[in-house]
Amino acid sequence: MERKTQVQAAEGKQELTITREFELPVELLFRAYAEPEIIEQWMGTKVLAFNGQKFGNWQYATSDKEGKVVFSANGTFHEFVTDQKITRTFEMENTGFGIQLEFLNFEALSDDTSKLTVHILYGSPAERDQFLKIGMDKGMNMAHNRLQQVAEKLK
Amino acid sequence: MNLRRDVFQAIADPTRRAILVLVAVHAMTAGAIAANFDTARPTVSKHLAILTECELLRQEQNGREIYYHLNPDKMKEIADFIEPFRQHWDDKFNKLEDIMRQYKTKK
C-alpha cells in the first residue's frame, strides 16, 4: 500500500509534521480548508464559526446520533493567505489538553498536484505524545465500531 | 508528587533518552551507565527505576551484578502509536481528495 500521508514525530520533541501530496490543483486543496461547507464534508464535523482572516476565529463541533456533542474545538487564525498558508491555534474543548499552534503550508507541485505540510507545535513533548495516544484510542474505537457493524450484518 | 509512570513520560526526559541510547548498544550495569553522566549516582538510579518501571528497561542478574537491557517490544510500542494517528489523517485526506475531485469536474 502506498503511504501518501506521512507523519514525522521525533522522540522527545514537542512537535510533529504531517505531509501529504494530493492529485488536486493547489486552489482546490486550499478551498477544502477555506470553505466551511467543504470542511464539514471531509472532516465529518459541523462548522459553527469560520472567519478566514487574520484574527478570525473558527469553531467545530461533532455530535452523535442523540445530538450529544462528542468533539468540539476552536481557535484563531493568525495568517490566512489564499493558496499558500494558514497559521492557526487549535484547542480541543473540555479535554484538559493544551492549545497547539498549527502551520499549514499549501504548495503547488504541478498544475494538477499539490502538497500540504502541517507543522504542529505542542506545549511539551509529553503533551504531544498524549495527544497522539488519544488519537490512537480514538482510532481503536473507530475500528471496533466498524467491526461491530460488520458483525451485526452477519447476524 | 504523583509521577505517572508511562513510557511517554519516561522518554520526555533527555537523560533517560540518553540512557536508552547507551543501553541499546549493549547491556550495562547501573555503575557503568552512571559513569557516562555528570549527574549524581542517586539521580541516575532514579532514572533507571522509572525506565524499568515502565518496562523500557529490563534487569538481569549476572553473578553479583545487575545488568540493564533495552526492551525492544516497548520501544516498538512508541513507534506504533504514531501509525493510527497517521491512518486517521490518511483517511481524512483521502476523503478530501475525493470530494474536491467533484469540484474539479464541475469547473
Interface residues (C-beta under 8 A of the other chain):
Chain A: R3 K4 T5 Q6 V7 A9 E11 G12 I18 R20 F22 E23 L24 P25 L28 L29 R31 A32 I38 Q41 W42 M43 G44 L116 S124 P125 A126 D129 Q130 L132 K133 G135 M136 K138 G139 M140
Chain B: F8 Q9 I11 A12 P14 R17 I78 F81 I82 P84 F85 R86 Q87 H88 W89 D90 K92 F93 N94 K95 L96 E97 I99 M100 R101 Y103 K104
